[in-house]
């Protein structure tokens, strides 16, 4: 119903761990599952890579969602697959 990838430092970003490909199935949206999964993903990433901040490539329309977990927008906005994205970091 929901999935994401946890990436070690150096795979997506040189000095950051990362959480990528966050997805929630249509039938599970608006149920809170995405929020629970993201909280677990952050906790597990911090556990696996305790000495690294987490950086994500977030779809721009989800900026407030990620900010609610403590992520902050960094750098310029950009297009990825013709979708506006933002770099965001959780220290």
C-alpha positions as a Markdown table, in Angstrom:
| # | Residue | x | y | z |
|---|---|---|---|---|
| 1 | Unk | 0.0 | 0.0 | 0.0 |
| 2 | Unk | 3.0 | 2.3 | 0.5 |
| 3 | Unk | 6.7 | 2.1 | -0.2 |
| 4 | Unk | 9.9 | 4.1 | -0.2 |
| 5 | Unk | 13.7 | 3.5 | -0.6 |
| 6 | Unk | 16.3 | 4.3 | 2.0 |
| 7 | Unk | 19.6 | 5.2 | 0.4 |
| 8 | Unk | 23.0 | 5.2 | 2.1 |
| 9 | Unk | 25.1 | 8.3 | 2.0 |
| 10 | Unk | 26.9 | 8.7 | -1.3 |
| 11 | Unk | 24.3 | 7.0 | -3.4 |
| 12 | Unk | 22.0 | 9.9 | -4.3 |
| 13 | Unk | 24.0 | 12.7 | -2.5 |
| 14 | Unk | 27.6 | 12.7 | -1.5 |
| 15 | Unk | 27.3 | 13.5 | 2.2 |
| 16 | Unk | 23.7 | 12.7 | 2.9 |
| 17 | Unk | 21.5 | 9.7 | 3.4 |
| 18 | Unk | 18.3 | 9.9 | 1.4 |
| 19 | Unk | 14.7 | 8.7 | 1.2 |
| 20 | Unk | 13.5 | 8.2 | -2.3 |
| 21 | Unk | 10.6 | 7.0 | -4.4 |
| 22 | Unk | 8.0 | 7.6 | -1.7 |
| 23 | Unk | 4.7 | 6.3 | -3.0 |
| 24 | Unk | 1.2 | 5.5 | -1.5 |
| 25 | Unk | -1.3 | 3.5 | -3.5 |
| 26 | Unk | -4.5 | 5.4 | -4.6 |
| 27 | Unk | -6.7 | 3.4 | -2.3 |
| 28 | Unk | -4.5 | 4.3 | 0.8 |
| 29 | Unk | -4.2 | 8.0 | 0.2 |
| 30 | Unk | -5.8 | 10.4 | 2.7 |
| 31 | Unk | -5.7 | 7.7 | 5.4 |
| 32 | Unk | -2.5 | 8.8 | 7.2 |
| 33 | Unk | -0.5 | 5.9 | 5.9 |
| 34 | Unk | 1.9 | 8.1 | 4.0 |
| 35 | Unk | 2.6 | 10.1 | 7.1 |
| 36 | Unk | 3.2 | 7.0 | 9.2 |
| 37 | Unk | 5.5 | 5.5 | 6.5 |
| 38 | Unk | 7.5 | 8.7 | 6.2 |
| 39 | Unk | 7.9 | 8.9 | 10.0 |
| 40 | Unk | 9.2 | 5.3 | 10.0 |
| 41 | Unk | 11.5 | 5.9 | 7.0 |
| 42 | Unk | 13.0 | 8.9 | 8.8 |
| 43 | Unk | 13.5 | 6.9 | 12.0 |
| 44 | Unk | 15.1 | 4.0 | 10.2 |
| 45 | Unk | 17.3 | 6.2 | 8.1 |
| 46 | Unk | 18.6 | 8.0 | 11.3 |
| 47 | Unk | 19.2 | 4.6 | 12.9 |
| 48 | Unk | 21.1 | 3.2 | 9.9 |
| 49 | Unk | 23.1 | 6.4 | 9.2 |
| 50 | Unk | 23.2 | 8.3 | 12.5 |
| 51 | Unk | 26.0 | 10.6 | 11.5 |
| 52 | Unk | 24.4 | 11.9 | 8.3 |
| 53 | Unk | 21.6 | 14.4 | 7.6 |
| 54 | Unk | 18.8 | 13.3 | 5.2 |
| 55 | Unk | 18.3 | 14.9 | 1.8 |
| 56 | Unk | 15.3 | 14.3 | -0.4 |
| 57 | Unk | 14.1 | 15.4 | -3.9 |
| 58 | Unk | 10.5 | 16.4 | -3.1 |
| 59 | Unk | 7.8 | 17.2 | -5.5 |
| 60 | Unk | 7.1 | 20.9 | -4.9 |
| 61 | Unk | 3.4 | 20.5 | -4.1 |
| 62 | Unk | 4.4 | 18.3 | -1.1 |
| 63 | Unk | 6.7 | 20.9 | 0.4 |
| 64 | Unk | 4.5 | 21.6 | 3.5 |
| 65 | Unk | 4.1 | 17.8 | 4.0 |
| 66 | Unk | 7.9 | 17.4 | 4.3 |
| 67 | Unk | 8.3 | 20.6 | 6.3 |
| 68 | Unk | 5.9 | 19.1 | 8.9 |
| 69 | Unk | 8.7 | 16.5 | 9.5 |
| 70 | Unk | 11.4 | 19.2 | 9.8 |
| 71 | Unk | 12.8 | 19.2 | 6.3 |
| 72 | Unk | 13.8 | 22.6 | 5.0 |
| 73 | Unk | 14.0 | 23.7 | 1.3 |
| 74 | Unk | 17.5 | 24.2 | 0.0 |
| 75 | Unk | 18.7 | 25.5 | -3.3 |
| 76 | Unk | 16.7 | 26.2 | -6.4 |
| 77 | Unk | 13.6 | 24.5 | -7.6 |
| 78 | Unk | 14.1 | 22.2 | -10.7 |
| 79 | Unk | 12.2 | 20.0 | -13.1 |
| 80 | Unk | 12.5 | 16.3 | -12.8 |
| 81 | Unk | 10.4 | 14.3 | -15.3 |
| 82 | Unk | 8.6 | 17.6 | -16.1 |
| 83 | Unk | 7.5 | 17.9 | -12.4 |
| 84 | Unk | 8.6 | 20.8 | -10.2 |
| 85 | Unk | 10.9 | 19.5 | -7.4 |
| 86 | Unk | 12.8 | 20.9 | -4.4 |
| 87 | Unk | 15.9 | 19.8 | -2.7 |
| 88 | Unk | 15.0 | 19.4 | 1.0 |
| 89 | Unk | 17.2 | 18.5 | 4.0 |
| 90 | Unk | 16.5 | 17.2 | 7.5 |
| 91 | Unk | 19.4 | 17.9 | 9.8 |
